[in-house]
């Protein structure tokens, strides 16, 4: 039995457009493979692009709140080398009262090479707080 549901690896189960990012020399480890930390940056860049483009951050910050990462889990599926281009997409899978979960996948030439699951939390005044209504609307539009 596969470790992941088939839809976790299926490009069509993630809303587009996503981002295409080149793997550069600085992204490699001493074995010439994509460094584990660098893959996290690819996922982070795609999330940031998606959040900025959707108006999510504006909706969170408009009422004096912030969105902070509470948990990140990354699974490495394939080796990646310099010169590759990764295509990264996200999908929102859960929106709670003050947290939300996004799943991400990165592909090289149509083959899944890495997965991420990120839980982020709304904070206000230094503590967890319910999402503003506008932020919930944006998150739900992103797929949850």
C-alpha positions as CSV (number, residue, x, y, z in Angstrom):
1,X,0.0,0.0,0.0
2,X,1.5,3.4,-1.0
3,X,2.4,5.8,1.8
4,X,0.4,8.7,0.3
5,X,-3.0,8.9,-1.3
6,X,-2.6,9.0,-5.1
7,X,-4.1,12.5,-5.1
8,X,-1.2,13.9,-3.0
9,X,1.1,13.2,-6.0
10,X,-1.4,14.2,-8.8
11,X,-0.8,17.6,-10.3
12,X,-4.5,17.9,-11.3
13,X,-5.6,17.8,-7.6
14,X,-3.8,21.1,-6.9
15,X,-5.2,24.3,-8.2
16,X,-2.9,26.2,-10.5
17,X,-1.0,27.9,-11.7
18,X,1.8,27.2,-9.2
19,X,5.3,28.4,-9.7
20,X,8.3,27.1,-11.7
21,X,11.6,27.5,-9.9
22,X,15.1,26.5,-11.2
23,X,17.4,24.4,-9.0
24,X,20.7,26.3,-8.8
25,X,24.2,25.4,-7.6
26,X,23.5,27.1,-4.2
27,X,20.6,24.7,-3.7
28,X,22.8,21.6,-3.7
29,X,24.3,19.5,-0.9
30,X,27.9,18.1,-1.0
31,X,26.5,15.1,-3.1
32,X,25.2,17.3,-5.8
33,X,21.5,16.7,-4.8
34,X,18.9,19.3,-3.9
35,X,19.6,20.2,-0.2
36,X,16.8,19.3,2.2
37,X,16.6,22.9,3.5
38,X,16.5,24.3,-0.1
39,X,13.4,22.2,-0.9
40,X,11.7,23.8,2.1
41,X,12.5,27.2,0.5
42,X,10.9,26.2,-2.8
43,X,7.7,25.3,-0.9
44,X,7.9,28.5,1.2
45,X,8.3,30.6,-2.0
46,X,5.3,29.1,-3.6
47,X,3.1,29.5,-0.5
48,X,4.2,33.2,-0.2
49,X,3.4,33.8,-3.9
50,X,0.0,32.1,-3.5
51,X,-0.9,34.0,-0.3
52,X,0.2,37.4,-1.8
53,X,-1.7,36.8,-5.0
54,X,-4.9,35.8,-3.2
55,X,-5.1,38.8,-0.8
56,X,-4.7,36.5,2.2
57,X,-2.0,38.5,3.9
58,X,-4.0,41.8,3.4
59,X,-7.0,40.1,5.0
60,X,-5.0,39.0,8.0
61,X,-3.0,42.2,8.5
62,X,-6.0,44.5,8.0
63,X,-7.2,43.8,11.5
64,X,-3.8,43.8,13.2
65,X,-3.1,40.1,13.0
66,X,-0.4,37.9,11.7
67,X,0.0,34.4,10.1
68,X,2.8,32.3,11.5
69,X,4.0,28.8,10.7
70,X,3.3,26.4,13.5
71,X,4.4,23.1,11.8
72,X,6.2,22.0,8.7
73,X,6.6,18.4,7.5
74,X,8.5,17.6,4.3
75,X,8.8,14.2,2.6
76,X,11.6,13.8,0.0
77,X,10.6,11.4,-2.8
78,X,13.3,11.7,-5.4
79,X,16.8,13.1,-5.9
80,X,17.0,16.3,-7.8
81,X,20.1,17.8,-9.5
82,X,21.2,21.3,-10.6
83,X,19.6,22.5,-13.8
84,X,16.2,20.9,-13.0
85,X,13.1,23.0,-12.9
86,X,10.6,22.3,-10.1
87,X,6.9,23.0,-10.5
88,X,5.3,23.7,-7.1
89,X,1.6,23.9,-6.2
90,X,-0.5,24.2,-3.0
91,X,-3.9,23.2,-1.9
92,X,-5.7,24.3,1.3
93,X,-7.0,21.2,3.1
94,X,-8.3,22.5,6.4
95,X,-9.4,25.8,7.9
96,X,-10.0,25.8,11.6
97,X,-10.9,28.6,14.0
98,X,-7.4,29.9,14.3
99,X,-5.2,27.6,12.2
100,X,-5.2,26.2,8.7
101,X,-3.4,23.4,6.9
102,X,-1.9,23.5,3.4
103,X,-0.5,20.6,1.4
104,X,2.1,21.1,-1.3
105,X,3.8,19.1,-3.9
106,X,6.8,19.7,-6.1
107,X,7.3,18.0,-9.5
108,X,10.2,17.6,-11.9
109,X,9.1,16.8,-15.5
110,X,5.7,15.6,-14.2
111,X,7.2,13.3,-11.5
112,X,6.5,14.2,-7.8
113,X,9.8,14.8,-6.0
114,X,8.7,16.2,-2.7
115,X,5.6,16.8,-0.5
116,X,5.0,19.3,2.3
117,X,2.3,19.8,4.9
118,X,2.2,23.2,6.7
119,X,0.0,24.3,9.6
120,X,-0.1,28.0,10.1
121,X,-1.8,29.9,12.8
122,X,-3.5,33.3,13.1
123,X,-2.1,35.4,16.0
124,X,-3.1,38.8,17.4
125,X,-1.6,40.5,20.4
126,X,1.0,37.7,20.8
127,X,-1.6,34.9,21.1
128,X,-3.6,32.6,18.9
129,X,-6.8,34.3,17.7
130,X,-9.7,33.4,15.4
131,X,-9.2,34.2,11.7
132,X,-10.8,37.4,10.5
133,X,-13.9,36.6,8.3
134,X,-12.1,38.0,5.2
135,X,-9.2,35.6,5.8
136,X,-11.5,32.6,6.1
137,X,-13.1,33.6,2.8
138,X,-9.8,33.7,1.0
139,X,-8.6,30.4,2.6
140,X,-11.8,28.6,1.5
141,X,-11.4,30.0,-2.0
142,X,-7.9,28.4,-2.0
143,X,-9.5,25.0,-1.7
144,X,-10.6,24.1,1.9
